[in-house]
Amino acid sequence: MRKLVLIMVCLSIALLLTGCWDYKEVDRLATVMAIGVDRVPGSEIILLTVQIASTQGNGSNKQTGGQRGDGGPAYTVMNSEGKSLSEAIRNLGAQSTRRILISHCKLIVIGEGLAKTGIGEIVDDLKRDRQFRRTDRILTTDKTAKEILEKDIALEQVPARGLDLIMQNFETAGPVLPVNCNDFFVRLNEDPHVSSTPFAQLQDIDKEVTRQLEKAVGRPLDSEGKPKTLTIAKTAIFKDQRMVGVLNEEDTRAHRWLMDSPKGSSITLTYTPKAQPNEEKGEIQLDIIDGKTTIMPQISENGITMNIDMRAKVSLHETGSADVNVRDAQKIEQIQQQAEEAMKRQLEHTIDTAQKELKSDYVGFSENLHNSFPVDWKQVKDQWDNIFPTVNYHVSCEVEILNTSIISNPTLRSEPEE
């Protein structure tokens, strides 16, 4: 027993003296929250931008953003270049006094120049480098990635966190389909090699709002111009590792309906009274609180047909200027029918854009054909680029209004609310 106790004491002392052999002080690490990758067209040089969360406020930095609670900068932006992404990351070490830590990266931004010329080399580096996680979110921009990562986001000290929170919100609600690296890589690798990412833009929203208000009041407004706002409301489409187009906001919403679920998005339509010409037209917005889209392929002598069925349960969000008595069951039925027609038109427009303009199957036809008819898919997959534009489709929509909120009459009416 004495020998055992002596051995245990010696081991305890040894552990206390040696400590953790590979630990690193937090203030000696540069934790990268987001990276941006750009390329000048015609050049093979990768331009890398990293956004680093600051732990101290007394360092010398190329650029710093919003302040922490102690008055120090909340983040730092650093830049480097290299012949590859991995080389550009290594070159950061030449200008940093701290060890660059990539494993906590949340977001990867692809600049327009790189997206249009091809991202194959970047995708290969991201797959091989163990510091990057497949759960990292990815987005594309019509600017440079550097501009996006140097842009402050309202209410957040670190812009990368703000972008990550926007993507998290899109998981449950919103028109844009969020994408992580794993989903993006899988779709690019599988036939027909088509994938998508959210699309970030810098818009002068304050200038547009000010212009509209000046028009309304008939005089210049005494207001101070604000910087551009970062918005994510569109979708970038990639085919064979190149960006081939960008979906507008309406097609982006329908793209999510087809690929994921309509739940969490909305429908806006112009209500047109039927058989009652005295009523006014007006914009109506419906919030989709639950829904499902099913795509069922059918193969016949006439070729391939996709039967698309979308069902949505909605809540009446607002009636705008429409003079609609929501207590009238006939009016509710008219709204439902017009909502179904509006959704059907939007889905058809999105599919037509995929078939005729971008000629890229980002609407999921190949995936559903593969799942339903795997043997037939093997026979046509090599020719899918030629077959996809000729695929017939039929869209049917069903909308059910579950509630109209507490207010039963439009606010514009003089009648009391019930």
C-alpha positions in Angstrom: 0.0 0.0 0.0 2.8 2.4 0.8 4.4 1.7 -2.6 1.0 2.3 -4.3 0.5 5.6 -2.5 4.0 6.7 -3.4 3.5 5.9 -7.1 0.2 7.9 -7.1 1.8 10.9 -5.5 4.7 10.8 -8.0 2.2 10.6 -10.9 0.2 13.5 -9.5 3.3 15.7 -9.2 4.4 14.8 -12.7 1.1 15.8 -14.1 1.1 19.1 -12.2 4.6 19.9 -13.5 4.1 19.0 -17.1 0.5 20.3 -17.7 -1.1 20.0 -21.1 1.7 19.7 -23.6 -0.2 21.1 -26.6 -2.4 23.8 -25.2 -2.5 27.3 -26.7 -3.4 30.6 -25.0 -6.5 32.0 -26.5 -4.9 35.4 -26.9 -2.2 33.8 -29.0 -4.7 32.5 -31.6 -6.3 34.3 -34.5 -9.7 32.7 -34.8 -11.1 33.0 -38.3 -14.9 33.5 -38.4 -15.3 33.8 -42.2 -13.2 33.6 -45.3 -13.7 35.2 -48.7 -12.2 34.0 -51.9 -11.7 36.2 -55.0 -9.8 35.9 -58.3 -9.0 38.5 -60.9 -10.4 37.3 -64.3 -7.5 36.0 -66.4 -5.3 35.4 -63.4 -4.5 32.2 -61.5 -3.8 34.1 -58.2 -6.2 33.5 -55.4 -7.1 36.6 -53.3 -8.0 35.6 -49.8 -9.8 37.7 -47.2 -10.3 36.5 -43.6 -12.4 38.0 -40.9 -10.9 37.3 -37.5 -12.7 37.8 -34.1 -10.5 40.0 -32.0 -9.6 39.0 -28.4 -7.7 42.3 -27.6 -8.1 45.8 -28.8 -4.5 47.0 -28.9 -3.1 45.3 -31.9 -2.2 46.8 -35.2 -4.6 45.7 -37.9 -5.3 46.4 -41.6 -8.9 47.0 -40.8 -11.1 46.8 -37.8 -14.8 46.8 -37.4 -17.3 47.6 -34.6 -16.2 47.8 -31.0 -16.4 45.4 -28.2 -17.7 46.3 -24.8 -14.2 47.3 -23.6 -13.8 49.7 -26.5 -11.5 47.5 -28.6 -12.2 46.4 -32.2 -14.6 43.4 -32.4 -13.0 42.0 -35.5 -10.1 42.3 -37.9 -9.9 41.8 -41.7 -6.7 40.4 -43.2 -5.8 39.7 -46.8 -3.3 37.5 -48.6 -2.8 35.9 -51.9 -1.4 32.6 -53.3 -1.5 30.3 -56.3 -4.0 28.1 -54.3 -6.3 28.6 -51.4 -4.0 26.6 -49.1 -1.0 28.7 -50.1 -2.9 31.9 -49.5 -3.8 30.7 -46.0 -0.2 29.8 -45.2 0.9 33.3 -46.4 -1.3 34.8 -43.7 1.3 33.6 -41.3 3.8 36.1 -42.7 1.8 39.0 -41.4 0.2 37.6 -38.2 1.8 37.4 -34.8 -0.7 34.7 -33.9 -1.5 31.3 -35.1 -4.2 31.3 -37.7 -7.1 29.0 -36.6 -9.5 28.1 -39.4 -11.4 25.3 -37.7 -14.0 27.8 -36.2 -14.9 29.3 -39.6 -18.6 29.6 -40.0 -18.9 31.1 -43.5 -17.3 31.0 -47.0 -18.0 33.8 -49.4 -17.3 33.4 -53.1 -16.7 36.6 -55.2 -18.3 37.1 -58.5 -15.0 36.9 -60.5 -14.1 33.5 -59.1 -17.7 32.2 -59.4 -17.9 33.0 -63.1 -14.4 31.7 -64.0 -14.7 28.4 -62.1 -14.5 27.2 -58.5 -13.1 23.7 -59.1 -9.7 24.3 -57.5 -11.3 26.0 -54.5 -13.8 23.2 -54.0 -10.9 20.7 -54.1 -9.0 22.6 -51.4 -12.1 23.0 -49.2 -12.7 19.2 -49.4 -9.1 18.2 -48.6 -8.3 20.7 -45.8 -9.3 19.2 -42.5 -9.6 22.7 -40.9 -12.8 23.4 -43.0 -16.0 21.7 -41.9 -18.7 20.4 -44.2 -21.2 22.4 -42.0 -19.7 25.7 -43.0 -22.2 27.8 -44.8 -21.5 29.1 -48.3 -22.8 32.1 -50.3 -21.9 34.0 -53.5 -21.9 37.7 -54.2 -22.1 40.0 -57.1 -19.3 42.0 -55.5 -15.9 40.8 -54.3 -15.8 38.6 -51.2 -13.5 41.2 -49.7 -16.2 43.9 -49.9 -18.7 41.6 -48.2 -16.4 40.7 -45.3 -15.4 44.3 -44.7 -19.1 45.4 -44.4 -20.5 45.9 -41.0 -23.9 44.4 -40.2 -26.4 46.2 -38.0 -26.9 44.9 -34.5 -23.9 42.6 -34.7 -20.3 43.4 -33.6 -18.8 40.7 -35.9 -20.3 40.6 -39.4 -19.6 36.9 -39.8 -21.9 36.2 -36.9 -24.6 38.3 -38.4 -24.4 36.5 -41.7 -24.4 33.1 -39.9 -27.5 34.2 -38.0 -29.3 35.2 -41.2 -28.6 31.8 -42.6 -29.9 30.2 -39.4 -33.1 32.1 -39.8 -33.4 30.8 -43.3 -33.4 27.3 -42.0 -36.9 27.7 -40.7 -38.3 30.7 -42.5 -37.7 32.9 -45.5 -37.6 32.7 -49.3 -33.9 31.7 -49.7 -32.7 28.1 -49.4 -29.6 28.0 -47.1 -26.7 25.8 -48.2 -23.8 24.4 -46.4 -20.6 23.1 -47.9 -21.7 19.4 -47.8 -24.9 20.0 -49.7 -23.2 22.3 -52.2 -20.4 19.7 -52.9 -22.8 16.8 -53.1 -25.0 18.5 -55.7 -22.0 19.6 -57.8 -20.6 16.1 -57.8 -23.7 14.3 -58.7 -25.4 14.4 -62.1 -26.4 16.8 -63.5 -23.7 18.8 -61.6 -26.0 21.7 -60.7 -26.0 23.4 -57.3 -27.0 26.7 -55.7 -26.0 29.2 -53.0 -27.6 32.2 -51.4 -26.6 35.4 -53.2 -25.5 38.5 -51.2 -25.7 42.0 -52.5 -24.9 45.5 -51.2 -27.9 47.8 -51.8 -28.5 51.5 -51.2 -31.8 50.9 -49.4 -31.6 54.2 -47.5 -31.2 56.2 -50.7 -34.2 54.5 -52.3 -36.4 55.1 -49.3 -35.3 58.7 -49.1 -36.1 59.2 -52.7 -39.6 57.8 -52.3 -40.3 60.0 -49.2 -39.0 63.1 -51.0 -41.4 62.3 -53.8 -44.3 61.9 -51.4 -43.7 65.2 -49.5 -42.6 67.2 -52.5 -39.4 68.5 -51.0 -35.8 67.4 -50.2 -35.4 65.6 -46.9 -32.9 66.8 -44.3 -31.4 63.3 -43.8 -27.9 62.0 -43.6 -27.1 59.3 -46.1 -26.3 55.9 -44.7 -23.9 53.2 -46.1 -25.2 50.4 -48.3 -27.0 47.5 -46.6 -26.0 43.9 -47.1 -29.0 41.8 -48.2 -29.5 38.2 -49.1 -32.7 37.6 -51.2 -31.6 35.9 -54.4 -30.0 32.6 -55.4 -26.8 31.9 -57.5 -27.0 28.9 -59.7 -23.8 26.8 -60.4 -23.4 24.3 -63.2 -20.2 22.4 -63.8 -18.5 24.5 -61.1 -19.3 27.9 -62.7 -22.0 30.4 -61.8 -24.4 30.4 -64.8 -27.0 32.8 -63.5 -28.8 34.4 -60.6 -32.5 33.9 -59.7 -34.6 37.0 -58.9 -36.5 37.1 -55.6 -39.7 35.5 -57.0 -37.9 32.6 -58.6 -35.8 32.2 -55.5 -38.9 31.8 -53.4 -40.3 29.2 -55.9 -36.9 27.4 -56.0 -37.2 26.8 -52.3 -40.8 25.6 -52.7 -39.5 23.0 -55.2 -36.3 21.9 -53.4 -37.3 22.1 -49.8 -40.7 23.3 -48.5 -43.0 26.3 -48.8 -43.3 26.5 -45.0 -42.1 29.8 -43.6 -42.4 31.8 -46.9 -45.2 34.0 -48.1 -47.5 34.5 -51.1 -48.4 38.0 -52.4 -51.2 38.4 -55.0 -53.4 41.0 -56.4 -56.9 40.2 -55.3 -59.5 40.7 -58.1 -63.1 40.6 -57.0 -65.4 38.3 -59.0 -69.0 39.1 -59.9 -68.8 42.2 -57.6 -67.4 45.0 -59.7 -67.9 47.6 -56.9 -65.1 46.1 -54.9 -61.6 47.3 -55.2 -58.5 45.4 -56.2 -55.6 45.2 -53.8 -52.5 43.4 -52.7 -53.0 40.5 -50.3 -50.2 38.7 -48.4 -50.5 35.2 -47.1 -48.0 33.6 -44.7 -47.4 29.9 -45.3 -47.5 28.2 -41.9 -47.3 24.6 -43.3 -46.9 23.0 -46.7 -45.4 20.3 -48.8 -44.3 20.0 -52.5 -44.2 16.6 -54.2 -42.7 15.9 -57.6 -43.7 12.6 -59.1 -42.1 11.6 -62.5 -44.0 9.7 -65.1 -42.4 7.9 -68.1 -44.5 7.1 -71.1 -44.3 6.8 -74.9 -44.5 10.6 -75.0 -41.4 11.0 -72.9 -40.8 12.1 -69.3 -43.5 14.2 -67.4 -43.1 15.7 -64.0 -46.3 16.0 -61.9 -45.7 18.7 -59.3 -48.2 19.0 -56.5 -47.9 21.8 -53.9 -50.2 22.1 -50.9 -50.0 25.0 -48.5 -51.8 26.0 -45.3 -51.7 29.8 -44.9 -52.6 32.6 -42.6 -54.0 35.9 -43.9 -51.3 38.4 -43.0 -52.7 41.6 -44.6 -55.3 42.7 -47.1 -53.7 46.0 -48.0 -56.1 48.2 -50.0 -58.4 45.3 -50.9 -62.0 45.8 -49.7 -62.4 42.2 -48.5 -64.8 41.0 -45.9 -63.0 38.0 -44.5 -66.1 36.8 -42.7 -67.6 35.9 -46.1 -66.8 32.3 -47.0 -67.2 33.1 -50.7 -64.5 35.8 -50.5 -62.2 33.4 -48.7 -62.7 30.8 -51.4 -61.9 33.4 -54.1 -58.7 34.4 -52.3 -57.7 30.7 -52.0 -58.3 30.2 -55.7 -56.3 33.3 -56.7 -53.5 32.3 -54.4 -53.4 28.8 -56.1 -53.2 30.5 -59.5 -50.4 32.9 -58.3 -48.4 30.0 -56.9 -48.9 28.0 -60.1 -47.7 30.8 -62.3 -44.6 31.4 -60.2 -43.6 27.7 -60.2 -44.1 27.5 -64.0 -42.0 30.7 -64.5 -39.2 29.2 -62.3 -39.2 25.9 -64.2 -39.3 27.7 -67.6 -36.3 29.8 -66.5 -34.4 26.6 -65.6 -35.3 24.9 -68.9 -35.1 27.7 -71.5 -32.7 30.3 -70.1 -30.2 28.7 -67.7 -30.7 25.2 -69.1 -29.7 23.9 -65.6 -31.8 21.4 -63.6 -31.8 23.3 -60.2 -35.5 22.4 -59.8 -34.9 18.8 -58.7 -36.2 16.9 -61.8 -33.2 14.6 -62.1 -33.1 13.8 -58.4 -36.8 12.8 -58.3 -36.4 10.7 -61.6 -33.4 9.0 -60.1 -35.3 8.1 -56.9 -38.4 6.9 -58.7 -36.8 5.2 -61.7 -33.2 4.4 -61.0 -32.8 2.0 -64.0 -34.3 4.5 -66.4 -32.1 7.3 -64.9 -28.9 5.4 -65.7 -30.0 5.3 -69.3 -30.6 9.0 -69.7 -28.2 10.7 -67.2 -25.4 11.2 -69.8 -27.9 13.0 -72.1 -29.8 14.9 -69.3 -28.5 18.3 -70.4 -30.3 17.7 -73.7 -33.3 16.0 -72.3 -34.1 18.3 -69.4 -35.3 21.3 -71.6 -37.8 19.0 -73.2 -39.3 17.5 -70.1 -43.0 18.1 -69.8 -44.5 19.1 -66.4 -47.9 19.7 -64.9 -48.3 21.9 -61.8 -51.2 21.8 -59.4 -51.5 23.9 -56.2 -53.9 23.8 -53.3 -54.2 26.6 -50.7 -56.1 26.5 -47.5 -56.6 29.6 -45.4 -56.6 28.5 -41.7 -57.1 31.8 -40.1 -57.5 35.5 -40.8 -56.0 36.7 -37.4 -58.1 38.5 -34.9 -59.3 41.3 -37.1 -62.3 40.2 -39.2 -62.7 43.4 -41.3 -60.1 45.4 -43.3 -58.7 48.3 -41.3 -59.7 50.7 -44.1 -63.3 50.1 -43.3 -65.2 52.5 -41.1 -67.0 49.6 -39.4 -65.8 48.7 -35.9 -63.5 45.7 -35.5 -64.9 42.5 -34.0 
